[in-house]
Amino acid sequence: MKGDGAATDWLETNRWDRGASWIAYPDETMQRASHVLGTEAGAIVVDPVDAEGIDDLFAEFGEVAGVIVLLDRHKRDSAAIARRHDAPVYVPEALAGVEDDIDAATERVHRQIPGTDYGVHKLTSNPVWKEAALYGDADDTLVVPEAVGTAEYFLTATERLGVHPMLRLVPPTKLDRLDPERLLVGHGHGIMDDASGALADALRGSRGRMPGLYVKNLKSLVTG
C-alpha cells in the first residue's frame, strides 16, 4: 500500500537483523533516508518518506506500532503512514509544538518509546532547530536525523560522517557520550561498521574542517 504522492523509486539500505533503512528518490541531492526498527512492541517507523510497496518492508519487522518524528522539519509522510496503520505519531519533548502540524493521532514521548529499548535523547530545542536522537540499548543502534549525515554536502574529502554544515561551529557534542555499533542518519547511507569511530572523528574535526567543506559545497553549486 501507499499514500498519494508516494515515491515509485526507492532504495533499501542498512539492512541488519533488527531493522532496515530506505532512501526515496535516491538520485536527489538530499538523499532523504527513513528507517524501520524492529522492537518488542512492533515496527517503529522513523521520519518516513512514503514509497510504493514500503508496507512490505515494515511487515518484516512486525505490525507498525508507531511512527516517530525526530526533527521538526522531518514530518514528511509520518501522518499518512500512521493513519494507514492505525498507529500514533510519537513526538519527543524536544519537538514540542510539532503535533499541531501532524494530521494524525500523536503521543508525546519522554525518555523511551513505549515497549521498546529505544531511548530518546534531546539534541537541540530552539525556535529554528528542534531535534532528537534515538539509541537502541539492545544492539547499540543510534539514529540521528540531521545533526550528522553522509550525504555528499555533509562531507569533506576525508570524512565518512560529517556534521551538518550549519552546525559545524557548534557540533552536537551530546552525542559524545554514546558508543554506537551502527549509526543511521536522515540524509545518506548509515554507518554500519566502526560507527563510534566515525562519530568521534566527525565531532572532533567539525570546526577545523568547516572552511574546506564550505569551499567544496560552493564549488559544487557553481559547477552544478
N, CA and C of each residue as an Amber inpcrd file, in Angstrom:
protein
   672
   0.8340000  -1.2020000   0.0000000   0.0000000   0.0000000   0.0000000
   0.8690000   1.2520000   0.0000000   0.2500000   2.3660000  -0.3750000
   0.9680000   3.6320000  -0.3790000  -0.0330000   4.7680000  -0.2990000
   0.4640000   5.9510000   0.0340000  -0.3730000   7.1250000   0.0280000
  -0.1990000   7.9030000  -1.2590000  -1.0050000   8.9390000  -1.4250000
  -0.8780000   9.7940000  -2.6040000   0.5050000  10.4260000  -2.6420000
   1.0950000  10.4390000  -3.8080000   2.3920000  11.0790000  -3.9570000
   3.5590000  10.2540000  -3.4510000   3.3410000   8.9700000  -3.1290000
   4.4250000   8.1240000  -2.6360000   5.4670000   7.8950000  -3.7270000
   6.7180000   7.7290000  -3.2880000   7.8150000   7.5300000  -4.2320000
   7.6600000   6.1960000  -4.9570000   7.8890000   6.2120000  -6.2500000
   7.9210000   4.9580000  -7.0130000   9.3530000   4.4380000  -7.1230000
  10.3230000   5.3070000  -6.8470000  11.7280000   4.9490000  -6.9450000
  12.3380000   5.0550000  -5.5520000  12.7630000   3.9270000  -4.9960000
  13.3850000   3.9510000  -3.6710000  14.3910000   2.8190000  -3.5510000
  15.3150000   3.0010000  -2.6090000  16.4290000   2.0710000  -2.4480000
  16.4980000   1.6270000  -0.9990000  16.4820000   0.3060000  -0.7760000
  16.6700000  -0.2020000   0.5870000  18.1490000  -0.1410000   0.9490000
  18.4350000   0.2750000   2.1740000  19.8200000   0.3690000   2.6540000
  19.9010000  -0.1340000   4.0970000  21.1070000  -0.2930000   4.5910000
  21.3650000  -0.5090000   6.0260000  20.6270000  -1.6890000   6.6320000
  20.4930000  -2.7780000   5.9340000  19.7890000  -3.9460000   6.4900000
  20.6140000  -4.5890000   7.6230000  19.9660000  -4.8350000   8.7470000
  20.5510000  -5.6600000   9.8120000  19.4090000  -6.4100000  10.4730000
  19.6920000  -7.2170000  11.4980000  18.6720000  -8.1390000  11.9850000
  17.5020000  -7.4410000  12.6550000  17.6720000  -6.1980000  13.0970000
  16.5860000  -5.5020000  13.7850000  16.0630000  -4.2920000  13.0190000
  16.3200000  -4.2400000  11.7360000  15.7890000  -3.0920000  11.0150000
  16.3630000  -2.9380000   9.6240000  15.9270000  -1.8590000   8.9940000
  16.3940000  -1.5250000   7.6480000  16.0990000  -0.0500000   7.4050000
  16.7380000   0.5020000   6.4160000  16.5040000   1.8850000   6.0110000
  16.1580000   1.9190000   4.5370000  15.5790000   3.0390000   4.1060000
  15.3550000   3.2260000   2.6820000  15.5400000   4.6980000   2.3270000
  15.9470000   4.9210000   1.0880000  16.0940000   6.2740000   0.5560000
  15.1260000   6.4090000  -0.6040000  14.1370000   7.2640000  -0.4330000
  13.2100000   7.5630000  -1.5190000  13.8720000   8.5360000  -2.4830000
  13.5460000   8.4120000  -3.7710000  14.1530000   9.2780000  -4.7770000
  15.6820000   9.2830000  -4.6100000  16.3450000   8.1420000  -4.7450000
  17.7750000   8.0400000  -4.4190000  18.6900000   8.9200000  -5.2550000
  18.2080000   9.4630000  -6.3630000  19.0640000  10.3280000  -7.1830000
  19.0670000  11.7790000  -6.7230000  18.1890000  12.1290000  -5.7720000
  18.1570000  13.5280000  -5.3460000  19.3400000  13.8460000  -4.4370000
  19.7690000  15.0900000  -4.4350000  20.9580000  15.5070000  -3.6900000
  20.8010000  15.2980000  -2.1900000  19.6100000  15.5200000  -1.6540000
  19.4160000  15.4630000  -0.2010000  19.4800000  14.0460000   0.3400000
  19.2420000  13.0350000  -0.5010000  19.2650000  11.6360000  -0.0710000
  18.4930000  11.4350000   1.2420000  17.2010000  11.7240000   1.2000000
  16.3630000  11.6140000   2.4010000  16.2010000  10.1500000   2.8050000
  16.7300000   9.8120000   3.9690000  16.6860000   8.4400000   4.4590000
  15.6300000   8.2950000   5.5450000  14.9700000   7.1430000   5.5510000
  13.9680000   6.7910000   6.5490000  14.3140000   5.4030000   7.0710000
  13.6910000   5.0200000   8.1960000  14.0900000   3.7750000   8.8450000
  12.8890000   3.0440000   9.4240000  13.0060000   1.7190000   9.5020000
  12.0500000   0.9040000  10.2540000  12.8610000   0.0810000  11.2480000
  12.4350000   0.1350000  12.5190000  13.1500000  -0.5200000  13.6070000
  12.2870000  -1.6430000  14.1730000  12.8420000  -2.8370000  14.2530000
  12.1290000  -3.9450000  14.8560000  12.2870000  -3.9160000  16.3700000
  11.1780000  -3.9160000  17.1040000  11.2110000  -3.8650000  18.5680000
  10.2130000  -4.8690000  19.1280000  10.2330000  -5.0580000  20.4460000
   9.2790000  -5.9620000  21.0790000   7.8510000  -5.4490000  20.9350000
   7.6860000  -4.1500000  20.7670000   6.3470000  -3.5720000  20.6050000
   5.8290000  -3.7000000  19.1790000   6.7200000  -3.9640000  18.2360000
   6.3690000  -3.9970000  16.8200000   7.3210000  -3.1040000  16.0450000
   6.9640000  -2.8000000  14.8120000   7.8160000  -1.9690000  13.9610000
   7.6250000  -0.4880000  14.3060000   8.7280000   0.2080000  14.4820000
   8.7140000   1.6630000  14.6830000   9.3010000   2.2990000  13.4320000
   8.5460000   3.1860000  12.8210000   8.9540000   3.8250000  11.5670000
   9.4590000   5.2290000  11.8940000  10.6210000   5.5770000  11.3550000
  11.3050000   6.8210000  11.7180000  11.3890000   7.7720000  10.5340000
  10.8650000   8.9880000  10.7080000  10.9750000  10.0680000   9.7160000
  10.6990000   9.5800000   8.2940000   9.5480000   8.9670000   8.0540000
   9.3610000   8.2610000   6.7740000   8.9870000   9.1530000   5.5910000
   9.5910000   8.8400000   4.4500000   9.1030000   9.2970000   3.1540000
   8.3920000   8.0940000   2.5380000   7.1160000   8.2270000   2.2320000
   6.3070000   7.1060000   1.7720000   6.7920000   6.6200000   0.4090000
   6.5730000   5.3330000   0.1640000   7.0270000   4.7410000  -1.0950000
   6.1520000   3.5490000  -1.4330000   6.0170000   3.2790000  -2.7230000
   5.2330000   2.1320000  -3.1700000   5.8460000   0.8330000  -2.6570000
   5.0340000  -0.0060000  -2.0270000   5.4950000  -1.2880000  -1.5290000
   6.2200000  -1.2260000  -0.1980000   6.3110000  -0.0520000   0.4150000
   7.0950000   0.0840000   1.6400000   6.4680000  -0.6720000   2.8060000
   5.1420000  -0.8880000   2.7620000   4.4950000  -1.6470000   3.8360000
   5.0090000  -3.0760000   3.9090000   5.4600000  -3.6230000   2.7910000
   6.0330000  -4.9690000   2.8080000   7.3370000  -4.9940000   3.6060000
   8.1010000  -3.9140000   3.5100000   9.3280000  -3.8120000   4.3030000
   8.9880000  -3.7300000   5.7850000   8.0000000  -2.9030000   6.1310000
   7.5940000  -2.7970000   7.5420000   7.1980000  -4.1540000   8.1030000
   6.4390000  -4.9180000   7.3130000   5.8800000  -6.1870000   7.7870000
   6.9580000  -7.1830000   8.1900000   8.1540000  -7.0430000   7.6410000
   9.2470000  -7.9410000   8.0130000   9.6440000  -7.7720000   9.4790000
   9.2610000  -6.6480000  10.0770000   9.6630000  -6.3450000  11.4530000
   8.4680000  -6.2500000  12.3950000   7.3170000  -6.7470000  11.9440000
   6.1280000  -6.7680000  12.7790000   5.1040000  -5.7440000  12.3440000
   3.9780000  -5.7320000  13.0440000   2.9660000  -4.7060000  12.7710000
   3.5050000  -3.3510000  13.1980000   3.1130000  -2.3150000  12.4720000
   3.5790000  -0.9720000  12.8100000   2.9530000  -0.5370000  14.1310000
   3.8060000  -0.3170000  15.1350000   3.3430000   0.1010000  16.4590000
   3.3620000   1.6120000  16.6140000   4.0960000   2.2870000  15.7580000
   4.1590000   3.7340000  15.8580000   5.1100000   4.3100000  14.8300000
   4.9490000   5.6080000  14.6050000   5.8340000   6.3870000  13.7380000
   6.4280000   7.4680000  14.6230000   7.7120000   7.7610000  14.4730000
   8.3060000   8.8250000  15.2800000   8.9760000   9.8560000  14.3820000
   8.8100000  11.1210000  14.7530000   9.4320000  12.2530000  14.0650000
  10.5610000  12.7580000  14.9500000  11.7760000  12.8340000  14.4210000
  12.9310000  13.2220000  15.2220000  13.4440000  14.6260000  14.9290000
  12.9060000  15.2680000  13.9050000  13.3170000  16.6400000  13.5650000
  12.0790000  17.4120000  13.1670000  11.9910000  18.6670000  13.5790000
  10.7720000  19.4370000  13.2880000  10.5180000  19.5690000  11.7900000
  11.5610000  19.4940000  10.9620000  11.3930000  19.6040000   9.5200000
  11.2040000  18.2420000   8.8430000  11.1570000  17.1740000   9.6320000
  11.0650000  15.8230000   9.0810000   9.6910000  15.1870000   9.2970000
   8.6580000  16.0040000   9.3060000   7.3130000  15.4150000   9.4190000
   7.0270000  14.5170000   8.2270000   7.5380000  14.9120000   7.0750000
   7.4940000  14.0880000   5.8660000   6.1180000  13.4350000   5.7040000
   6.0710000  12.1100000   5.5670000   4.7960000  11.4040000   5.3860000
   4.3950000  10.6420000   6.6420000   4.8160000  11.1470000   7.7970000
   4.5360000  10.4390000   9.0520000   3.0410000  10.2900000   9.3030000
   2.2650000  11.3330000   9.0370000   0.8250000  11.2710000   9.3080000
   0.1390000  10.2460000   8.4120000   0.4780000  10.2340000   7.1230000
  -0.1610000   9.3070000   6.1890000   0.1260000   7.8590000   6.5660000
   1.3550000   7.5770000   6.9400000   1.7150000   6.2060000   7.2980000
   1.0790000   5.8100000   8.6230000   1.0480000   6.7170000   9.5870000
   0.4100000   6.4220000  10.8740000  -1.0750000   6.1380000  10.7060000
  -1.7470000   6.9460000   9.9100000  -3.1810000   6.7160000   9.6940000
  -3.4140000   5.3770000   8.9920000  -2.5720000   5.0600000   8.0280000
  -2.7340000   3.8170000   7.2640000  -2.6050000   2.5880000   8.1680000
  -1.7980000   2.6960000   9.1930000  -1.5590000   1.5610000  10.0820000
  -2.2650000   1.7150000  11.4270000  -3.0920000   2.7270000  11.5530000
  -3.8260000   2.9730000  12.7970000  -2.8680000   2.9950000  13.9920000
  -1.7970000   3.7580000  13.8280000  -0.7590000   3.8540000  14.8490000
  -0.5160000   5.3230000  15.1830000   0.0210000   5.6170000  16.3600000
   0.2880000   7.0090000  16.7160000   1.5830000   7.5280000  16.1040000
   1.6700000   8.8480000  16.0060000   2.9400000   9.5020000  15.6940000
   3.5350000   9.9640000  17.0180000   4.6960000   9.4390000  17.3630000
   5.3730000   9.8330000  18.5920000   6.1540000  11.1240000  18.3490000
   6.0270000  12.0470000  19.3000000   6.7180000  13.3320000  19.2080000
   7.5570000  13.5250000  20.4640000   8.8890000  13.5580000  20.3530000
   9.7440000  13.7910000  21.5200000   9.5040000  15.1610000  22.1400000
   9.8110000  15.2660000  23.4230000   9.6360000  16.5450000  24.1290000
  10.3840000  17.6770000  23.4420000  11.5480000  17.3740000  22.8860000
  12.3530000  18.4100000  22.2300000  11.6280000  19.0390000  21.0520000
  10.6270000  18.3380000  20.5090000   9.8990000  18.8100000  19.3310000
   8.5140000  19.3390000  19.6990000   8.3290000  19.7460000  20.9320000
   7.0250000  20.2320000  21.3870000   6.4700000  21.2820000  20.4370000
   5.2190000  21.1120000  20.0550000   4.5600000  22.0320000  19.1300000
   4.4140000  21.4660000  17.7400000   5.2420000  20.4900000  17.3920000
   5.1700000  19.8720000  16.0640000   3.8340000  19.1470000  15.8720000
   3.2390000  18.6870000  16.9860000   1.9560000  17.9840000  16.9110000
   0.9030000  18.7640000  16.1300000   0.9490000  20.0850000  16.2290000
  -0.0580000  20.9200000  15.5790000  -0.0520000  20.7860000  14.0650000
   1.0550000  20.3330000  13.5070000   1.1920000  20.2260000  12.0570000
   1.1010000  18.7770000  11.5570000   0.6970000  17.8650000  12.4290000
   0.6040000  16.4520000  12.0640000  -0.8570000  16.0310000  12.0610000
  -1.3570000  15.6300000  10.9090000  -2.7600000  15.2660000  10.7570000
  -2.9730000  13.7860000  11.0760000  -2.6770000  13.4260000  12.3260000
  -2.8460000  12.0500000  12.8040000  -2.7890000  12.0990000  14.3260000
  -3.1710000  10.9930000  14.9590000  -3.0880000  10.9160000  16.4170000
  -1.6200000  10.9720000  16.8430000  -1.3210000  11.7970000  17.8480000
   0.0590000  11.9380000  18.3170000   0.1570000  11.5850000  19.8000000
   1.3530000  11.1650000  20.1910000   1.6520000  10.9000000  21.5920000
   3.0180000  11.4860000  21.9090000   3.1060000  12.2290000  23.0100000
   4.3900000  12.7800000  23.4360000   5.2300000  11.6750000  24.0700000
   6.4950000  11.5770000  23.6990000   7.3950000  10.6130000  24.3190000
   8.4690000  11.3630000  25.0870000   8.8630000  10.7870000  26.1930000
   9.8140000  11.4310000  27.0770000  11.1770000  10.7470000  26.9650000
  11.4030000   9.7320000  27.7670000  12.7270000   9.1010000  27.7480000
  12.7980000   7.8680000  26.8620000  11.6550000   7.2420000  26.5850000
  11.6790000   5.9550000  25.9020000  10.4500000   5.8090000  25.0010000
  10.6320000   5.1950000  23.8190000   9.4680000   4.8140000  23.0160000
   8.7960000   3.6490000  23.7330000   7.5040000   3.7470000  24.0080000
   6.8250000   2.7240000  24.8150000   7.0360000   1.3100000  24.2880000
   7.3860000   0.3970000  25.2160000   7.5240000  -1.0050000  24.8790000
   8.7790000  -1.3690000  24.1150000   9.7230000  -0.4360000  24.0100000
  10.9390000  -0.6800000  23.2320000  12.1810000  -0.3560000  24.0630000
  13.3400000  -0.7210000  23.5400000  14.6080000  -0.3800000  24.1910000
  15.1940000   0.9200000  23.6430000  14.4310000   1.6300000  22.7990000
  14.9460000   2.8540000  22.1830000  14.6960000   4.0680000  23.0740000
  15.8020000   4.6270000  23.5850000  15.7310000   5.8430000  24.3710000
  15.7480000   7.0630000  23.4760000  15.1160000   8.1380000  23.9600000
  15.0160000   9.3940000  23.2090000  15.9700000  10.4070000  23.8460000
  16.8330000  11.0070000  23.0330000  17.8340000  11.9560000  23.5260000
  17.6540000  13.3100000  22.8420000  17.4640000  14.3490000  23.6320000
  17.3330000  15.6970000  23.0670000  18.6870000  16.1890000  22.5800000
  18.7400000  16.6480000  21.3320000  19.9630000  17.2470000  20.8030000
  19.8650000  18.7630000  20.7740000  18.7680000  19.2810000  20.2250000
  18.5820000  20.7280000  20.0880000  17.1090000  21.0460000  20.2260000
  16.7980000  22.1470000  20.9170000  15.4100000  22.5920000  21.0080000
  15.3810000  24.1070000  21.1210000  15.2910000  24.7720000  19.9640000
  15.1890000  26.2240000  19.9280000  14.2340000  26.6030000  18.8030000
  13.8860000  27.8710000  18.6530000  12.8710000  28.2370000  17.6620000
  13.1950000  27.8660000  16.2190000  14.4660000  27.6640000  15.8850000
  14.8160000  27.3770000  14.4870000  15.2660000  25.9400000  14.2500000
  15.4850000  25.1780000  15.3300000  16.0020000  23.8200000  15.1400000
  15.5810000  22.9690000  16.3380000  14.7500000  21.9720000  16.0960000
  14.3180000  21.0560000  17.1480000  14.6400000  19.6340000  16.7000000
  15.5210000  18.9670000  17.4460000  15.9980000  17.6520000  17.0080000
  16.2120000  16.7310000  18.1980000  15.8490000  15.4660000  17.9990000
  16.1160000  14.4170000  18.9810000  16.7800000  13.2510000  18.2720000
  17.3990000  12.3780000  19.0440000  18.0240000  11.1640000  18.5150000
  17.4590000   9.9650000  19.2510000  17.6320000   8.7790000  18.6680000
  17.2430000   7.5260000  19.3060000  18.4820000   6.6720000  19.5450000
  18.4510000   5.9350000  20.6620000  19.5320000   4.9700000  20.9130000
  18.9270000   3.6620000  21.3890000  19.1720000   2.5870000  20.6270000
  18.6840000   1.2680000  20.9850000  19.7040000   0.5400000  21.8320000
  19.3730000   0.3170000  23.1050000  20.3270000  -0.3030000  24.0270000
  20.6170000  -1.7590000  23.6770000  19.6520000  -2.4570000  23.0730000
  19.8180000  -3.8900000  22.8170000  20.9300000  -4.1820000  21.8150000
  21.1330000  -3.2720000  20.8550000  22.1800000  -3.5210000  19.8550000
  22.9770000  -2.2710000  19.5090000  22.9130000  -1.2610000  20.3850000
  23.7200000  -0.0420000  20.2180000  23.5210000   0.5970000  18.8470000
  22.2460000   0.7800000  18.4890000  21.9070000   1.4700000  17.2450000
  21.5320000   2.9210000  17.5480000  22.2190000   3.8420000  16.9270000
  21.9640000   5.2700000  17.0900000  21.3070000   5.8060000  15.8240000
  20.2400000   6.5990000  15.9920000  19.5540000   7.2310000  14.8650000
  19.6050000   8.7440000  15.0650000  20.2400000   9.4500000  14.1250000
  20.3690000  10.9140000  14.1810000  19.7940000  11.4880000  12.8960000
  18.7550000  12.3080000  12.9680000  18.0790000  12.7210000  11.7400000
  18.7710000  13.8120000  10.9300000  19.5590000  14.6970000  11.5720000
  20.0550000  15.8590000  10.8200000  21.4130000  16.3720000  11.2830000
  21.7310000  16.2550000  12.5450000  22.9610000  16.8560000  13.0790000
  24.2080000  16.3020000  12.4140000  24.1690000  15.0260000  12.0450000
  25.2610000  14.4230000  11.2770000  24.6540000  13.6550000  10.1100000
  25.4270000  13.4590000   9.0590000  24.9150000  12.7500000   7.8930000
  26.0340000  12.2910000   6.9860000  25.6480000  11.5360000   5.9520000
  26.6290000  11.0310000   4.9960000  26.3500000  11.4640000   3.5590000
  25.2810000  12.2400000   3.3460000  25.0600000  12.7940000   2.0090000
  26.2460000  13.6840000   1.6440000  26.4880000  13.8490000   0.3670000
  27.7040000  14.4980000  -0.1140000  27.9240000  15.8820000   0.4920000
  26.8680000  16.6460000   0.6740000  27.0470000  18.0190000   1.1520000
  27.3790000  18.0930000   2.6440000  27.3480000  16.9590000   3.3640000
  27.7820000  16.9030000   4.7580000  29.2850000  16.6780000   4.8820000
  29.9320000  16.1660000   3.8350000  31.2460000  15.5390000   3.9660000
  32.3860000  16.3060000   3.3070000  33.5160000  16.3420000   4.0040000
  34.7650000  16.7180000   3.3580000  35.3310000  15.4720000   2.6800000
  36.4420000  15.6340000   1.9940000  37.0250000  14.5160000   1.2430000
  37.5100000  13.3880000   2.1430000  37.7650000  13.6740000   3.4260000
  38.3480000  12.6680000   4.3200000  37.3330000  12.0750000   5.2940000
  36.0830000  12.4750000   5.2370000  35.1040000  12.0610000   6.2420000
  34.1770000  10.9480000   5.7440000  33.8580000  10.0040000   6.6370000
  32.8030000   9.0200000   6.3890000  31.4600000   9.5570000   6.8880000
  31.5240000  10.4090000   7.8790000  30.3570000  11.0150000   8.5150000
  30.7010000  12.4640000   8.7770000  29.7500000  13.3620000   8.5260000
  30.0340000  14.7750000   8.7320000  28.9540000  15.4640000   9.5360000
  29.3430000  16.4810000  10.2750000  28.3880000  17.3400000  10.9680000
  27.7070000  18.2350000   9.9440000  26.4160000  18.4930000  10.1340000
  25.6530000  19.3480000   9.2240000  26.3830000  20.6780000   9.0070000
  26.4270000  21.1840000   7.7860000  27.1470000  22.4380000   7.5200000
  26.7420000  23.5940000   8.4330000  25.4820000  23.6650000   8.8290000
  25.0240000  24.7760000   9.6750000  25.3720000  24.5790000  11.1490000
  25.8660000  23.4000000  11.5210000  26.1990000  23.1240000  12.9210000
  27.6970000  22.9580000  13.1370000  28.4950000  23.2440000  12.1100000
  29.9300000  22.9840000  12.2130000  30.5940000  23.7620000  13.3480000
  30.1340000  24.9810000  13.6270000  30.7240000  25.7630000  14.7170000
  30.2810000  25.2760000  16.0860000  29.0940000  24.6850000  16.1440000
  28.5500000  24.2050000  17.4250000  28.1060000  22.7500000  17.2420000
  29.0380000  21.8240000  17.0860000  28.6880000  20.4290000  16.8110000
  27.9080000  19.8020000  17.9690000  27.1470000  18.7450000  17.6830000
  26.2950000  18.1170000  18.7130000  27.1100000  17.2470000  19.6640000
  27.8210000  17.8760000  20.5740000  28.7310000  17.1510000  21.4650000
  27.9920000  16.2310000  22.4330000  26.6650000  16.3810000  22.5830000
  25.9090000  15.4510000  23.4250000  26.0370000  14.0200000  22.9100000
  26.3300000  13.8660000  21.6310000  26.4730000  12.5340000  21.0640000
  27.7640000  11.8470000  21.5050000  28.6920000  12.6330000  22.0790000
  29.9790000  12.1010000  22.5160000  29.8380000  10.9770000  23.5380000
  28.7790000  11.0400000  24.3460000  28.6390000  10.0630000  25.4350000
  28.0990000   8.7150000  24.9570000  27.7270000   8.6190000  23.6750000
  27.1780000   7.3870000  23.1340000  28.2510000   6.6090000  22.3750000
  28.1120000   5.2830000  22.3580000  29.1130000   4.4250000  21.7310000
  28.4020000   3.4550000  20.7850000  27.9250000   3.9500000  19.6380000
  27.0920000   3.1220000  18.7640000  27.8810000   2.0860000  17.9660000
  27.2150000   0.9570000  17.7330000  27.7560000  -0.0400000  16.8150000
  27.3940000   0.3090000  15.3790000  26.1950000   0.8850000  15.2060000
  25.7540000   1.3630000  13.8880000  25.0730000   2.7150000  14.0740000
  25.1210000   3.5400000  13.0380000  24.5510000   4.8850000  13.1030000
  23.7180000   5.1200000  11.8540000  22.4370000   5.3790000  12.0460000
  21.5210000   5.6750000  10.9480000  21.2870000   7.1680000  10.8940000
  21.2600000   7.7210000   9.6870000  21.1380000   9.1690000   9.5230000
  19.9170000   9.5080000   8.6800000  19.5240000  10.7700000   8.7280000
  18.3520000  11.2100000   7.9660000  18.6660000  11.6000000   6.5400000
  19.9570000  11.7060000   6.2160000  20.3780000  12.0540000   4.8600000
  21.6090000  11.2290000   4.5060000  21.4080000  10.2390000   3.6220000
  22.5030000   9.3880000   3.2020000  22.4140000   7.9900000   3.7800000
  23.4200000   7.1830000   3.4570000  23.5110000   5.8180000   3.9600000
  24.0390000   5.8310000   5.3880000  23.6390000   4.8370000   6.1700000
  24.1210000   4.7340000   7.5330000  25.5570000   4.2400000   7.6060000
  26.1180000   4.3290000   8.7950000  27.4580000   3.8150000   9.0840000
  27.2640000   2.4920000   9.8190000  27.6110000   1.3950000   9.1670000
  27.3060000   0.0750000   9.7170000  28.5240000  -0.6190000  10.3340000
  29.7030000   0.0050000  10.2660000  30.8740000  -0.5460000  10.9400000
  31.7060000   0.5980000  11.5010000  32.2400000   0.3930000  12.6960000
  33.0080000   1.4090000  13.4230000  32.2680000   2.7470000  13.4600000
  30.9870000   2.6810000  13.7940000  30.1920000   3.9130000  13.8710000
  30.7010000   4.8430000  14.9610000  31.1450000   4.2780000  16.0820000
  31.6440000   5.1320000  17.1670000  32.8850000   5.8980000  16.7260000
  33.7590000   5.2470000  15.9480000  34.9470000   5.9230000  15.4420000
  34.6060000   7.0320000  14.4650000  33.6530000   6.7530000  13.5740000
  33.2340000   7.7690000  12.5980000  32.5910000   8.9610000  13.3040000
  31.7940000   8.6810000  14.3340000  31.1360000   9.7650000  15.0720000
  32.1590000  10.6170000  15.8180000  33.0890000   9.9670000  16.4860000
  34.1190000  10.7130000  17.2200000  34.9320000  11.5840000  16.2750000
  35.2750000  11.0520000  15.1100000  36.0480000  11.8240000  14.1280000
  35.2490000  13.0110000  13.6100000  33.9540000  12.8060000  13.3340000
  33.1190000  13.9010000  12.8240000  33.0220000  15.0350000  13.8320000
  32.8220000  14.6930000  15.1040000  32.6830000  15.7310000  16.1310000
  34.0160000  16.4360000  16.3720000  35.0820000  15.6660000  16.4160000
  36.4110000  16.2310000  16.6870000  36.8570000  17.1790000  15.5760000
  36.5440000  16.8420000  14.3300000  37.0230000  17.6540000  13.2090000
  36.0250000  18.6570000  12.6840000  34.9090000  18.8180000  13.3650000
  33.8200000  19.6490000  12.8490000  34.2560000  21.0770000  12.5160000
  34.8620000  21.7580000  13.4710000  35.2410000  23.1580000  13.2500000
  36.4260000  23.2840000  12.3040000  37.4340000  22.4630000  12.5270000
  38.6510000  22.5870000  11.7340000  38.4440000  22.3240000  10.2530000
  37.5010000  21.4470000   9.9240000  37.2540000  21.1190000   8.5230000
  36.1660000  21.9730000   7.8850000  35.5990000  22.8670000   8.6770000
  34.4870000  23.6850000   8.1880000  34.8480000  24.5050000   6.9440000
  35.9720000  25.2320000   6.9020000  36.2760000  26.0090000   5.6950000
  36.3560000  25.1500000   4.4390000  37.0020000  23.9790000   4.5490000
  37.1170000  23.1020000   3.3890000  35.7700000  22.6100000   2.8970000
  34.8650000  22.3160000   3.8370000  33.5280000  21.8640000   3.4450000
  32.7730000  22.9700000   2.7230000  32.8640000  24.1930000   3.2420000
  32.1460000  25.3070000   2.6190000  32.6710000  25.5820000   1.2080000
  33.9930000  25.5070000   1.0480000  34.5780000  25.7230000  -0.2900000
  34.1170000  24.6310000  -1.2400000  34.1320000  23.3820000  -0.7930000
  33.7030000  22.2680000  -1.6330000  32.2500000  22.4290000  -2.0530000
  31.3870000  22.7680000  -1.0980000  29.9740000  22.9140000  -1.4140000
  29.7090000  24.1050000  -2.3270000  30.4760000  25.1860000  -2.1560000
  30.3210000  26.3510000  -3.0370000  30.7310000  25.9940000  -4.4520000
  31.8370000  25.2780000  -4.5930000  32.2690000  24.8500000  -5.9330000
  31.2140000  23.9630000  -6.5860000  30.5920000  23.0950000  -5.7660000
  29.5560000  22.1950000  -6.2850000  28.3680000  22.9930000  -6.8050000
  28.0090000  24.0440000  -6.0670000  26.8780000  24.8780000  -6.5220000
  27.2020000  25.6020000  -7.8190000  28.4370000  26.0870000  -7.9200000
  28.8430000  26.8490000  -9.0960000  28.9360000  25.9540000 -10.3360000
  29.5540000  24.7770000 -10.1540000  29.7430000  23.8920000 -11.3090000
  28.5190000  23.0640000 -11.6160000  27.6260000  22.8970000 -10.5950000
  26.4250000  22.0900000 -10.8020000  25.3550000  22.8220000 -11.5480000
